[in-house]
């Protein structure tokens, strides 16, 4: 009886491991966790609104084409979150050279992005994953 019970438990454990491994290959991408195309579009729209209403950093964006900014940011967020896009825009250095963005203003823009994600009801865990993906770009944006 003990051997039969032991074989049964071992079989259950093996099946659980196999099933567990199979489910890990189908994990959602960060893009999907953000809500896919609709979710990223919502974040970008809310972010643009945040920037447009912000006196501290709006001057960096005042001459930008809103439609181009929207399209390029949407494409960039899609690509950086493993969505079905490839970013084909200018490099972060090319975009930000000569803007002399300060660390204070950079951090403020990050806070505006967080506000936009909060508005879109993105969980803090998912927000942190996106910020983690964007953080390496910091060196290509400030003080250049």
C-alpha positions in Angstrom: 0.0 0.0 0.0 2.8 2.4 0.9 4.6 1.8 -2.4 1.4 2.4 -4.3 0.8 5.6 -2.5 4.5 6.7 -3.0 4.3 6.0 -6.8 1.0 7.9 -7.0 2.6 11.0 -5.2 5.7 10.8 -7.4 3.5 10.7 -10.5 1.5 13.7 -9.3 4.7 15.6 -8.6 6.2 14.8 -12.0 3.0 15.9 -13.8 2.9 19.1 -11.7 6.5 19.9 -12.7 5.8 19.1 -16.4 2.6 21.2 -16.3 4.4 24.0 -14.5 7.2 24.1 -17.1 4.7 24.1 -19.9 2.9 27.1 -18.5 6.1 29.1 -18.1 6.7 29.1 -21.9 3.4 30.9 -22.4 4.0 33.9 -20.0 2.5 37.2 -21.0 4.9 39.8 -22.3 5.1 43.1 -20.5 3.3 44.6 -23.5 0.4 42.3 -22.8 0.5 43.1 -19.1 0.2 46.7 -20.0 -3.0 46.0 -21.9 -1.5 45.5 -25.4 -2.1 48.2 -28.0 -5.0 49.7 -26.2 -3.1 49.8 -22.9 0.0 51.4 -24.4 -2.1 53.9 -26.3 -3.9 54.8 -23.1 -0.7 55.4 -21.3 0.7 57.5 -24.1 -2.4 59.6 -24.3 -2.5 60.2 -20.5 1.3 60.9 -20.5 0.9 63.5 -23.3 -1.9 65.1 -21.3 0.3 65.2 -18.2 3.1 66.9 -20.1 0.7 69.4 -21.7 -0.5 70.5 -18.4 2.9 70.7 -16.7 4.6 74.0 -16.4 7.9 72.6 -15.2 8.7 70.5 -18.3 6.4 71.6 -21.0 9.0 73.9 -22.5 11.0 70.8 -23.6 8.1 69.7 -25.7 6.5 72.9 -26.9 8.0 72.7 -30.4 7.4 69.0 -30.8 4.9 67.5 -33.2 2.4 65.9 -30.9 1.4 63.3 -33.5 5.0 62.3 -34.2 5.8 62.2 -30.5 2.7 60.1 -29.9 3.6 57.7 -32.7 7.2 57.4 -31.8 6.6 57.0 -28.1 3.9 54.4 -28.7 6.2 52.5 -31.0 9.1 52.7 -28.5 7.0 51.5 -25.6 5.6 48.7 -27.7 9.1 47.5 -28.7 10.7 47.9 -25.3 7.9 45.8 -23.7 8.3 42.9 -26.1 5.2 43.9 -28.2 4.9 43.3 -31.9 6.7 46.5 -32.9 10.2 47.5 -33.9 11.3 51.0 -32.9 12.4 52.9 -36.0 12.7 56.4 -34.6 15.7 58.4 -33.8 18.1 57.4 -31.0 17.6 58.9 -27.6 20.9 60.8 -28.0 19.8 62.3 -31.3 16.4 63.3 -29.9 17.8 64.9 -26.6 21.1 66.4 -27.6 21.1 70.1 -27.0 18.0 70.0 -24.8 20.1 70.1 -21.6 17.6 68.1 -19.6 18.4 68.3 -15.9 18.1 65.3 -13.6 15.4 67.1 -11.7 13.3 67.5 -14.9 14.1 64.0 -16.0 12.8 62.6 -12.7 9.7 64.9 -13.0 8.9 63.4 -16.4 9.3 59.9 -14.9 6.7 61.0 -12.3 4.4 62.2 -15.0 4.7 58.8 -16.7 3.9 57.1 -13.4 0.9 59.4 -13.0 -0.3 58.4 -16.5 0.1 54.7 -15.6 -1.8 55.3 -12.3 -4.6 57.0 -14.3 -4.7 53.9 -16.6 -4.9 51.7 -13.5 -1.6 49.9 -14.2 -0.5 48.0 -11.1 2.7 49.2 -9.4 4.4 45.9 -10.1 3.9 46.3 -13.8 4.8 50.0 -13.6 8.1 49.1 -12.0 8.8 46.6 -14.8 8.3 49.3 -17.4 10.4 51.8 -15.5 13.1 49.2 -15.2 13.2 48.7 -19.0 13.3 52.5 -19.5 15.9 53.3 -16.8 19.0 52.5 -19.0 18.0 55.3 -21.4 18.6 57.9 -18.7 22.2 58.4 -19.6 21.2 59.2 -23.2 18.7 61.8 -22.1 20.0 64.1 -19.4 22.8 66.6 -19.6 23.4 66.1 -23.3 
